[in-house]
Amino acid sequence: MGRFKRLLKRYGLRWTLGLLLTALAVTYGQVWSGDSVERLDGFLDGLRMRVERPVLDRRIVIVDIDDKSLAQIGRFPWPRTVLADLVKRLTSHYHAGAVGFDVSFPEEDNSSGFQVLEGLAHGPLGHVQGFQRELDALRPAMDYDGLLAAAMRGQRVVLGYSVSPTTVKGKLPPPEFTQDSLNGREALAYSSRGYEANIARLQDAAAGAGIFSVLTDPDGVIRSSSLLMRLGDGYYPSLALATAKVYLKARAVAPLFDSTADSLSQGERDTAGVERLLMFLPQRAIEIPLGEAMTSTIEYRGRGGPAGGAFRYVSAVDVLTGAVPRALLENTIVLVGTTAPGLQDIRVTPVSAEYPGVEIHANLIKSILDQRFKTRPHDAAMFESLLALAFGLLLALALAVLAPLRAMLLTGLVLGAAVALNLYLYRQLDLVLNGAALLLLVGALFVLNVAFGYFFEVRKGLALVSRFGEYVAPELVAEMAENPASYTMDGESRELSVMFADVRGFTTISESLDPKTLREYINQYLTAMSADIRDGHRGTLDKYIGDAVMAFWGAPVAFGDHAYRAVATALRMQDSARRLNDSFGARGWPALAIGIGVNSGLMHVGDMGSAVRRAYTVMGDAVNLASRLEGITKVYGVGVVVGQATRAAAPQFAYRELDLVQVKGKHEPVAIFEPLARCEDIDAATTATLAEWHAALALVRARDWDGAERAIAVLLLGDPGRRLYALYLERIALYRANPPAPDWGGVTAFDTK
């Protein structure tokens, strides 16, 4: 009992909130509902269909009025002579089992001009002898509607038509059944006052007709379709149902009412919904399950279109020319439709925002032929509530007490089990269950428990940021504190820039100052340099090594311009050293001179060290090279030396190339440079001097000792104090006396650090 009280005290609040969330999910769909959850269910429904690999159904072929056909035959609608030829090809040549038109013919085709000639025969040309006789002879060939009707007569051709709010046009086919034939019962179905059917001549010649209008959900997505709609007192089939009926040679379609209707009162029985349709084939009857108002859930297969994979598409022009193999269409259901964007038969479906409307009918026909329909059982809401209760109780009680890793594992297992069960029922048993409420419950319970654990993680994160505060600028610490989980002291490899700075002649300085003054001297120097590194360009101060300073850029906070920041900081530190010298000189202290080496490249960064002491630092060849560059600044008499990688990554500065060097421990030579200032801050005279120097350096590497000597001598006259010029004049004299090896490439080797 005592243990339970302790658990209740520790986890009671989380348990209570978890049970409340579970209760909310259990009552969804029975007590309350929400548009957001319904939209998520719609998305998941489409996702279920998209994850299934489509299998090509060879029984259904779509003859596509595509861009290719429009380009060769002309814009749609085509003359009905073309459609008559198409029907003849499909029925007489290819022997299609049934042909369904996802287009309608509500107007007569007068494109032959026969009506104009007939008007002339009864008017201005009525007196011309033989004109009427010739016109009568031409009538059969110019009666395009008659030609199409003749092609359809006696064939299994089904026409399509649409419903309309008010318009009444064309002739309807016979209904499947009427209100009077239902013995007083009401078969609930979507109804319409108007329609745009086909002209009588074509309708009378066809084997049937069906409605191709589709139902659109409030979000604009087509998820279901009416198999029967009510027009007046009659119930008329959809294009899919009518085409399947003709293909299967069914005699009739009749409604089968709710099996529980007999137990209802007379008034309730009269309005009971139709549960199934019976389609009477020559040898047997098949059942077609229905949803509310005689609708059926559409099971979309594939993403739609010629590349969708579920149904074969052939171009209408290829059928007309006989280019399609006969075996491809023989004994198949052919649906004539269009994927051409301009003909406006592209629909929004759960699997695609651009889905050919003709393929919606193909999917419904396939369900009828296979006798497999995705249905939502009447007790689906109760079953969904039981699942939410079981999974909710498990997670609400368990997640509170589990460690984070185990909590994540359990949540993943529950989530996987819920998805697997839903998919099993959908794929194997054809049952459609909503899963959004359950998935949201699982996610909410996980987030709830993570939120509680977050407060403990924040403490760890703040401790981490506090440790970084020893190395980086305060503004970076504030930035890191906003998202401490994104930063770590664990080792990793990154492209960074590193700097080493050292005081020149420090031994002499230390010998000239007493210990107290030396400490003040060093403290002022290190304070100024550290401020330049951290505050100036947000660098990470690594360590002090006696009078030397080590810093780097690009970690823990990543900077794409880390090389620029490092070079800018080095130049700023030289300016600070000159300002310090003004103060030091006034106090009689020795002058301060520093050398700085900067290099960029791939480095290992992280919390490194021993069990006794650790530090956040960088290591690697690129780091070692930066240290070597700092050491050779005094050789060339410059304040800052950078490597080739840094120079390439920070092109905003003007550089003086110093040499090609092979430092100790490296086999490959590297170019080294002295950064002078930002390019826009360099005057014309300095630019000209740089060009002269680089030309002189090229002469040295070309072994033109005389030319190089003359050029450098001129530069030395203009700048007598520059150590670099004197150094190269000394080298030229040495090269004359001891010529370099034939494979010398202008490289200077350094044997010391």
C-alpha positions in Angstrom: 0.0 0.0 0.0 2.8 2.3 0.8 4.5 1.6 -2.5 1.3 2.4 -4.4 1.0 5.7 -2.5 4.5 6.6 -3.5 3.8 5.8 -7.1 0.5 7.7 -7.0 2.3 10.7 -5.6 5.0 10.6 -8.2 2.9 9.6 -11.3 -0.6 10.5 -10.3 -0.9 13.7 -12.3 0.5 12.1 -15.4 -1.8 9.1 -15.0 -4.9 11.4 -14.6 -4.1 13.4 -17.6 -3.4 10.3 -19.7 -6.7 8.7 -18.7 -8.5 12.0 -19.6 -6.9 11.9 -23.1 -7.9 8.2 -23.4 -11.5 9.0 -22.5 -11.5 11.8 -25.1 -10.4 9.4 -27.8 -12.9 6.6 -26.7 -15.9 9.0 -27.0 -14.8 10.3 -30.4 -17.3 9.5 -33.1 -20.0 8.7 -30.6 -20.2 11.7 -28.4 -18.2 14.3 -30.4 -16.4 14.8 -33.7 -14.0 17.3 -35.3 -13.2 18.5 -38.7 -9.4 18.2 -38.1 -9.7 14.6 -37.1 -11.9 13.9 -40.1 -9.4 15.5 -42.4 -6.6 13.4 -40.9 -8.8 10.3 -41.4 -9.2 11.2 -45.1 -5.4 11.6 -45.4 -4.8 8.3 -43.8 -7.4 6.6 -46.1 -5.5 7.9 -49.1 -2.2 6.8 -47.6 -3.5 3.3 -47.1 -4.3 3.1 -50.8 -1.0 4.7 -51.9 1.1 2.2 -50.0 -0.4 -0.7 -52.0 1.4 -1.6 -55.2 -1.1 -1.6 -58.1 -1.6 -4.8 -60.1 -2.5 -4.3 -63.7 -6.1 -5.4 -64.4 -6.1 -6.6 -68.0 -10.0 -6.9 -68.0 -10.4 -3.1 -68.1 -8.7 -0.8 -70.7 -9.0 2.9 -71.0 -9.1 4.3 -74.6 -7.7 7.7 -73.9 -8.6 10.9 -75.8 -5.2 12.2 -75.0 -3.0 15.0 -76.3 -1.6 12.7 -79.0 -5.2 12.0 -80.3 -6.2 15.7 -80.2 -3.0 16.6 -82.1 -3.7 14.2 -84.9 -7.5 14.3 -85.1 -8.3 17.8 -83.9 -9.9 19.4 -80.9 -12.7 17.7 -79.0 -15.7 17.1 -79.4 -14.9 15.2 -82.6 -17.3 14.7 -85.4 -19.5 11.7 -84.7 -18.2 10.0 -87.8 -14.9 9.7 -85.9 -16.7 8.2 -82.9 -18.6 5.9 -85.2 -15.3 4.6 -86.6 -14.0 4.3 -83.0 -17.1 2.2 -82.0 -16.8 0.0 -85.1 -13.1 -0.6 -84.4 -13.8 -1.5 -80.8 -16.7 -3.8 -81.4 -16.2 -5.3 -84.8 -12.4 -5.4 -85.1 -11.2 -5.7 -81.5 -14.4 -7.5 -80.2 -14.5 -5.6 -76.9 -16.7 -7.1 -74.2 -18.4 -3.8 -73.5 -17.7 -0.1 -74.3 -18.5 2.6 -71.8 -18.3 6.3 -72.8 -17.3 8.7 -70.1 -18.6 11.5 -72.4 -22.1 12.4 -73.3 -23.9 13.6 -76.5 -26.7 15.9 -75.4 -26.7 17.9 -78.7 -27.1 16.9 -82.3 -24.0 16.9 -84.5 -24.6 19.3 -87.4 -21.0 19.7 -88.4 -21.6 17.9 -91.7 -23.4 20.9 -93.1 -26.4 18.8 -94.2 -28.9 21.1 -92.4 -27.6 24.0 -94.5 -28.0 22.1 -97.7 -31.5 21.0 -96.6 -32.4 24.7 -96.0 -31.2 25.6 -99.5 -33.4 22.7 -101.0 -36.4 24.2 -99.3 -35.5 27.7 -100.2 -33.3 29.4 -102.8 -32.3 26.2 -104.6 -35.7 24.5 -104.4 -36.3 25.0 -108.1 -33.1 23.3 -109.2 -34.0 20.1 -110.9 -32.5 17.0 -109.2 -31.1 19.0 -106.2 -33.4 17.3 -103.7 -32.8 13.9 -105.2 -29.0 14.3 -104.8 -29.5 15.6 -101.3 -31.5 12.6 -100.3 -28.7 10.4 -101.7 -26.2 12.2 -99.5 -28.3 12.1 -96.4 -27.0 8.8 -95.0 -23.3 9.8 -95.3 -23.9 13.3 -93.9 -26.1 12.2 -91.0 -23.3 11.9 -88.4 -25.6 11.0 -85.5 -27.2 8.3 -87.7 -23.8 6.9 -88.4 -22.9 6.7 -84.7 -26.3 5.2 -83.9 -25.8 2.6 -86.6 -22.4 1.7 -85.2 -23.8 1.2 -81.7 -26.9 -0.6 -82.6 -26.8 -4.2 -81.5 -23.4 -3.7 -79.8 -22.7 -3.6 -76.0 -22.1 0.1 -75.9 -23.0 2.1 -72.8 -23.3 5.9 -73.0 -22.6 8.3 -70.1 -24.6 11.3 -69.0 -24.6 13.8 -66.1 -27.1 15.1 -63.6 -27.9 18.8 -63.3 -29.6 21.0 -60.7 -32.2 22.3 -63.1 -31.5 21.5 -66.8 -33.5 18.8 -68.4 -32.0 17.7 -71.8 -31.9 14.5 -73.8 -33.5 11.1 -73.2 -33.0 9.0 -70.2 -32.5 5.2 -70.4 -35.0 3.0 -68.7 -34.5 3.0 -64.9 -33.3 0.0 -63.0 -36.4 0.2 -60.9 -39.0 2.8 -59.8 -40.4 4.0 -56.6 -43.7 2.2 -57.4 -41.9 -1.2 -57.6 -40.6 -1.0 -54.0 -44.0 -1.8 -52.4 -44.2 1.4 -50.5 -40.6 1.4 -49.2 -38.3 4.4 -49.6 -34.9 3.6 -51.1 -32.7 6.4 -49.9 -30.4 7.8 -52.6 -29.0 11.0 -53.9 -31.5 12.7 -56.2 -31.4 15.4 -58.8 -34.1 17.4 -60.5 -32.3 17.7 -63.8 -30.0 15.8 -66.2 -28.1 16.3 -69.4 -28.6 12.9 -71.2 -27.9 11.9 -74.7 -30.1 12.6 -77.8 -32.8 10.1 -78.3 -31.4 8.6 -81.5 -28.1 7.6 -79.7 -29.8 6.5 -76.5 -32.2 4.2 -78.4 -29.3 2.6 -80.2 -27.1 2.1 -77.1 -27.3 -1.0 -74.9 -27.5 1.2 -71.8 -26.5 4.4 -70.1 -25.1 5.5 -66.8 -24.4 8.6 -64.7 -20.8 9.7 -64.7 -21.4 12.6 -62.2 -19.4 11.9 -59.0 -19.8 13.0 -55.3 -17.3 15.4 -53.9 -16.7 15.6 -50.1 -16.6 19.1 -48.4 -12.8 19.2 -48.8 -13.1 18.8 -52.6 -11.9 15.1 -52.6 -13.8 12.3 -54.2 -13.9 9.3 -51.9 -17.2 7.6 -52.8 -19.6 7.4 -55.7 -23.3 6.8 -56.1 -24.1 3.4 -57.7 -27.7 4.5 -58.1 -29.3 8.0 -58.2 -32.9 9.0 -58.2 -34.3 11.1 -61.0 -38.0 11.6 -60.6 -39.5 8.3 -59.6 -36.8 6.2 -61.2 -33.5 4.9 -59.9 -30.7 5.1 -62.5 -27.3 3.4 -62.4 -23.9 5.0 -62.5 -21.7 4.5 -65.6 -19.7 1.9 -63.7 -22.7 -0.1 -62.7 -24.4 0.1 -66.1 -21.2 -0.9 -67.9 -20.5 -3.8 -65.6 -24.2 -4.9 -66.1 -23.8 -5.0 -69.9 -20.4 -6.7 -69.7 -21.7 -9.4 -67.4 -25.0 -9.7 -69.4 -27.1 -9.1 -66.3 -30.8 -9.1 -66.7 -31.7 -6.7 -63.9 -30.5 -4.9 -60.8 -32.8 -4.9 -57.7 -32.4 -3.4 -54.2 -32.0 -5.6 -51.1 -33.1 -3.8 -48.0 -31.6 -3.8 -44.5 -31.9 -7.3 -43.1 -33.2 -5.9 -39.8 -36.0 -4.1 -41.5 -38.5 -6.8 -40.6 -38.1 -6.0 -36.9 -38.9 -2.4 -37.4 -42.2 -0.6 -37.2 -44.1 0.1 -40.4 -42.9 3.7 -40.6 -39.3 2.8 -40.0 -39.5 -0.1 -42.4 -40.7 2.1 -45.2 -37.6 4.3 -44.9 -35.0 1.6 -44.2 -31.9 1.9 -46.3 -30.9 -0.4 -49.1 -28.1 -2.6 -47.8 -27.1 -4.3 -51.0 -27.9 -4.6 -54.7 -28.6 -7.8 -56.4 -27.4 -8.1 -60.0 -29.0 -11.0 -61.8 -26.6 -12.7 -64.1 -27.6 -15.5 -66.6 -26.6 -18.3 -64.1 -26.6 -16.6 -60.7 -27.1 -13.4 -58.8 -24.2 -11.4 -57.2 -24.4 -9.0 -54.3 -23.0 -5.5 -54.3 -22.7 -3.9 -50.8 -23.9 -0.3 -50.5 -23.1 2.5 -48.1 -25.4 5.3 -47.1 -27.7 6.5 -49.9 -26.7 3.8 -52.3 -23.1 4.9 -52.4 -19.9 2.8 -52.6 -16.4 3.7 -51.2 -14.0 3.9 -54.1 -10.9 1.8 -53.7 -8.3 3.6 -55.7 -5.5 1.5 -57.2 -2.3 3.2 -58.2 -1.8 7.0 -58.6 -3.9 7.2 -61.8 -3.1 8.0 -65.4 -1.1 6.0 -68.0 1.8 5.7 -65.7 -0.3 4.7 -62.6 0.0 1.0 -63.2 -3.6 -0.2 -62.3 -5.2 0.0 -65.8 -3.8 0.0 -69.3 -4.2 3.1 -71.3 -4.2 3.2 -75.1 -4.5 6.3 -77.3 -7.8 6.7 -79.2 -5.9 7.5 -82.4 -4.0 4.2 -82.1 -7.3 2.4 -81.9 -8.6 4.2 -85.0 -5.5 3.4 -87.0 -5.4 -0.2 -85.8 -2.0 0.2 -84.1 -3.2 -1.5 -80.9 -2.7 -5.3 -80.8 -6.1 -7.0 -81.0 -5.4 -9.2 -78.0 -5.1 -6.1 -75.8 -8.7 -5.2 -76.2 -10.5 -8.4 -77.0 -13.2 -9.3 -74.5 -12.3 -6.4 -72.2 -14.3 -3.6 -70.8 -13.3 -0.5 -72.7 -13.9 2.9 -71.1 -13.6 5.9 -73.5 -12.4 8.9 -71.5 -9.8 11.6 -71.5 -6.6 12.6 -69.6 -6.1 15.8 -71.6 -5.9 18.7 -69.1 -8.0 21.0 -71.3 -11.0 18.7 -71.3 -11.6 19.2 -67.6 -11.9 15.6 -66.5 -9.1 15.7 -63.9 -10.3 15.1 -60.3 -9.0 15.4 -56.8 -8.8 12.0 -55.0 -7.2 10.7 -51.9 -4.3 9.3 -53.9 -3.6 12.2 -56.3 -4.7 15.8 -56.8 -4.7 15.2 -60.6 -6.6 11.9 -61.1 -8.3 11.0 -64.5 -12.1 10.9 -63.9 -12.5 8.0 -66.2 -10.3 5.9 -63.9 -12.8 6.4 -61.0 -15.3 4.4 -63.0 -12.6 1.8 -63.8 -12.0 1.3 -60.1 -15.7 0.8 -59.3 -16.1 -1.7 -62.2 -13.1 -3.7 -60.9 -14.7 -3.9 -57.4 -17.9 -5.2 -59.0 -16.1 -7.8 -61.1 -13.9 -8.9 -58.2 -16.9 -8.9 -55.8 -14.6 -7.1 -53.3 -15.7 -3.8 -51.8 -14.1 -1.8 -49.1 -16.9 -1.2 -46.5 -17.1 0.4 -43.2 -19.0 -2.0 -40.8 -22.0 -0.7 -38.9 -20.3 -1.3 -35.5 -17.0 0.3 -36.7 -17.3 3.2 -34.2 -17.6 0.8 -31.2 -14.6 -1.2 -32.4 -12.5 2.0 -32.8 -13.5 3.0 -29.2 -12.4 -0.4 -27.8 -9.0 -0.1 -29.5 -8.6 3.4 -28.2 -9.5 2.2 -24.7 -7.0 -0.7 -24.8 -4.1 1.1 -26.2 -4.8 4.3 -24.2 -4.9 2.5 -20.9 -1.6 0.7 -21.7 0.3 3.8 -22.6 -1.3 6.1 -20.0 -0.1 3.9 -17.2 3.1 2.6 -18.6 4.7 5.7 -20.2 4.7 7.6 -16.9 7.0 5.1 -15.2 9.3 4.0 -18.0 12.7 5.5 -18.8 12.7 7.7 -22.0 14.3 5.0 -24.2 11.8 2.3 -23.1 8.9 4.8 -23.4 9.9 5.5 -27.0 10.2 1.8 -27.7 6.8 1.0 -26.2 5.2 3.9 -28.1 6.7 2.7 -31.3 5.5 -0.8 -30.8 1.9 0.3 -30.0 1.9 2.6 -33.0 3.2 -0.2 -35.2 0.6 -2.6 -33.8 -2.3 -0.1 -34.4 -1.1 0.6 -38.0 -0.6 -3.1 -38.7 -4.0 -4.1 -37.4 -5.7 -1.3 -39.4 -3.9 -2.4 -42.6 -4.7 -6.1 -42.0 -8.4 -5.4 -41.6 -8.3 -3.2 -44.7 -6.3 -5.5 -47.0 -7.4 -8.9 -45.9 -11.0 -8.3 -44.7 -11.9 -5.2 -46.7 -13.0 -3.4 -43.6 -12.4 0.4 -43.4 -11.7 1.6 -39.9 -10.7 5.2 -39.0 -7.4 5.5 -37.3 -6.8 9.2 -36.8 -8.2 9.4 -33.2 -6.1 6.4 -32.1 -2.9 7.8 -33.7 -3.5 11.2 -32.1 -4.1 9.5 -28.8 -0.8 7.7 -29.0 1.0 10.8 -30.0 -0.6 12.9 -27.3 0.2 10.4 -24.5 3.8 10.3 -25.7 4.1 14.1 -25.9 2.5 14.4 -22.4 5.1 12.2 -20.8 7.9 13.8 -22.8 6.8 17.2 -21.6 7.1 16.1 -18.0 10.5 14.6 -18.6 11.6 17.8 -20.5 12.0 19.7 -17.3 14.7 17.3 -16.2 16.3 17.4 -19.6 16.4 21.2 -19.5 18.5 21.1 -16.4 21.0 18.9 -18.2 20.9 21.2 -21.2 21.5 24.3 -19.1 24.5 22.6 -17.4 25.9 21.8 -20.8 25.5 25.4 -21.9 27.1 26.6 -18.7 30.2 24.5 -19.5 30.3 26.0 -23.0 30.1 29.5 -21.4 33.8 29.0 -20.4 34.7 28.9 -24.1 32.4 31.0 -26.2 31.0 34.6 -26.2 28.0 35.4 -24.0 25.7 36.0 -27.0 26.5 32.5 -28.2 25.7 31.1 -24.8 22.3 32.9 -25.0 21.7 31.4 -28.5 22.6 27.9 -27.3 20.4 28.2 -24.2 17.4 28.5 -26.5 18.0 25.0 -27.9 20.5 23.2 -25.7 19.6 19.8 -27.2 21.2 20.9 -30.5 24.7 21.2 -29.0 26.9 18.5 -27.6 30.5 18.1 -26.4 30.7 14.7 -28.0 33.5 14.3 -30.5 32.8 15.0 -34.1 34.6 16.0 -37.3 33.9 19.5 -38.8 35.3 22.0 -41.2 36.7 24.7 -38.8 39.2 27.5 -38.7 41.8 27.5 -35.9 44.2 30.2 -34.7 47.4 30.2 -32.6 48.8 33.6 -31.3 52.1 34.0 -29.5 54.2 36.9 -28.0 57.5 37.5 -29.8 60.5 37.7 -27.5 58.6 36.8 -24.4 61.8 35.6 -22.6 63.3 39.0 -23.0 60.1 40.7 -21.8 59.9 38.4 -18.7 63.5 39.1 -17.8 62.9 42.9 -17.9 59.9 43.0 -15.6 59.3 41.9 -12.0 56.8 39.1 -11.4 54.0 41.4 -10.4 54.4 43.7 -13.3 54.8 40.7 -15.7 51.5 39.3 -14.4 49.7 42.6 -15.1 51.4 42.8 -18.5 50.3 39.3 -19.5 46.8 39.8 -18.0 46.2 43.0 -20.1 47.5 41.3 -23.2 45.4 38.1 -22.8 42.3 40.1 -21.8 42.5 42.2 -25.0 43.1 39.2 -27.2 40.3 37.2 -25.6 37.9 40.0 -26.1 38.8 40.2 -29.8 38.3 36.5 -30.2 35.0 36.1 -28.3 33.3 39.4 -28.7 34.6 40.5 -32.0 33.7 37.6 -34.2 32.2 35.1 -31.8 35.1 32.7 -31.7 35.6 29.8 -29.2 38.5 30.4 -26.8 40.3 27.1 -26.5 43.1 27.6 -24.0 46.1 29.7 -22.9 49.4 28.1 -23.3 51.7 30.3 -21.3 51.8 33.6 -23.3 50.1 31.9 -26.3 46.4 31.8 -27.2 44.5 29.1 -29.1 41.0 29.7 -30.5 38.8 28.3 -33.2 35.6 29.2 -35.2 32.7 27.0 -36.3 32.0 25.0 -33.1 30.0 24.6 -31.0 27.9 27.0 -33.0 28.4 26.4 -36.7 29.4 29.3 -39.0 29.6 29.0 -42.7 32.0 31.9 -42.8 34.4 30.7 -40.0 37.5 31.4 -42.1 36.4 35.0 -42.6 35.8 35.4 -38.9 39.2 33.9 -38.0 41.1 36.2 -40.5 39.2 39.3 -39.4 39.9 38.5 -35.7 43.7 38.1 -36.5 43.8 41.5 -38.1 41.9 43.0 -35.2 44.2 41.4 -32.7 47.2 43.1 -34.4 45.4 46.4 -34.1 44.8 45.7 -30.4 48.5 44.9 -29.9 49.4 48.3 -31.4 47.0 50.1 -29.1 48.4 48.2 -26.1 51.9 49.3 -27.1 50.8 52.9 -26.7 49.7 52.2 -23.1 52.8 50.0 -22.4 55.2 52.5 -23.7 53.7 55.2 -21.5 54.4 53.0 -18.5 57.9 52.1 -19.6 57.0 48.5 -20.4 58.6 46.5 -23.3 56.9 46.7 -26.7 54.4 43.9 -27.5 54.7 42.0 -30.8 52.6 39.0 -31.6 52.6 36.4 -34.4 49.4 34.7 -35.5 48.9 31.5 -37.5 45.5 30.7 -39.0 44.4 27.6 -40.9 41.2 26.0 -42.0 40.2 22.4 -42.7 38.7 19.2 -41.3 39.3 18.9 -37.5 38.1 16.7 -34.6 36.3 18.8 -32.1 34.8 17.8 -28.7 35.3 17.3 -25.0 38.7 15.6 -24.9 41.2 14.8 -22.2 41.7 12.4 -19.3 39.7 11.2 -16.4 41.5 13.9 -14.4 40.9 16.9 -16.7 39.0 17.5 -19.9 38.6 20.4 -22.3 36.5 21.3 -25.3 39.2 21.5 -28.0 40.2 20.7 -31.6 42.8 18.2 -32.9 44.1 17.2 -36.3 46.6 17.9 -39.1 44.9 21.2 -39.9 45.4 22.3 -36.2 49.1 21.3 -36.3 49.6 23.3 -39.5 48.1 26.4 -37.8 50.6 26.1 -35.0 53.5 25.8 -37.5 52.3 28.9 -39.4 52.3 30.9 -36.2 55.9 29.8 -35.6 57.2 30.9 -39.0 55.7 34.4 -38.9 59.0 35.7 -37.4 60.9 34.1 -40.3 59.0 36.3 -42.8 58.7 39.3 -40.5 54.9 39.4 -40.7 52.2 39.5 -38.0 49.7 37.0 -39.5 50.2 33.9 -41.7 47.3 31.9 -43.1 47.2 28.7 -45.1 45.9 28.1 -48.6 42.5 26.7 -47.3 41.8 29.8 -45.2 42.8 32.1 -48.1 40.4 30.3 -50.4 37.6 30.3 -47.9 37.9 34.0 -47.1 38.3 35.8 -50.4 37.1 39.1 -48.9 40.6 40.0 -47.9 43.7 41.1 -49.9 46.6 38.8 -49.4 50.4 38.8 -50.0 51.7 35.4 -50.9 54.8 34.7 -48.9 56.1 31.3 -49.9 55.5 27.6 -50.6 56.6 25.8 -47.4 57.0 22.3 -46.2 56.6 22.4 -42.5 57.9 19.8 -40.1 55.7 16.7 -40.1 54.2 17.5 -43.5 55.2 16.0 -46.8 53.1 18.2 -49.1 54.1 21.8 -49.5 51.5 24.5 -48.7 51.2 28.1 -49.9 51.2 30.6 -47.1 49.8 34.1 -47.2 49.8 37.4 -45.3 46.3 39.0 -45.0 46.5 42.8 -45.3 43.0 44.1 -45.0 39.6 43.8 -46.6 39.7 44.2 -50.3 37.7 47.4 -50.3 40.1 49.0 -47.7 43.2 48.5 -49.9 44.4 51.6 -51.8 45.7 51.7 -55.3 49.3 52.1 -54.2 49.2 48.9 -52.1 47.5 47.0 -54.9 50.2 48.0 -57.3 52.9 47.0 -54.7 51.3 43.6 -54.3 51.3 43.0 -58.0 55.0 43.9 -58.2 55.8 41.5 -55.4 53.8 38.6 -56.9 55.6 39.2 -60.2 59.0 39.2 -58.4 58.0 36.0 -56.6 57.2 34.3 -59.9 60.7 35.3 -61.2 62.2 33.6 -58.1 60.3 30.4 -58.8 61.3 30.6 -62.5 65.0 30.8 -61.3 65.5 34.2 -62.9 67.8 35.3 -60.2 68.8 38.6 -61.8 65.3 39.7 -62.7 64.0 38.7 -59.3 66.8 40.6 -57.5 66.2 43.8 -59.5 62.5 43.7 -58.8 62.8 43.0 -55.1 65.6 45.6 -54.7 63.2 48.2 -56.1 60.5 47.1 -53.6 63.0 47.2 -50.7 63.9 50.8 -51.6 60.2 51.7 -51.2 59.8 49.8 -47.9 63.3 49.4 -46.3 62.0 47.9 -43.1 60.2 44.9 -44.7 61.9 41.7 -43.6 60.3 39.7 -46.4 62.2 41.6 -49.1 65.5 41.2 -47.4 64.8 37.5 -46.7 64.4 36.8 -50.4 67.4 38.8 -51.4 69.4 36.6 -49.0 67.9 33.5 -50.6 68.7 34.6 -54.1 72.3 35.0 -53.1 72.2 31.5 -51.6 70.6 30.1 -54.7 73.2 31.6 -57.0 76.0 30.0 -54.9 74.1 26.7 -54.4 71.5 26.2 -57.2 68.4 24.3 -56.2 67.8 20.8 -57.4 66.3 20.4 -60.9 62.9 19.3 -59.4 62.8 22.3 -57.0 59.4 24.0 -57.2 60.1 27.1 -55.1 59.4 25.2 -51.9 61.1 26.1 -48.6 61.5 23.3 -46.1 61.4 23.9 -42.3 63.0 21.3 -40.0 61.9 22.9 -36.7 58.5 23.7 -35.2 
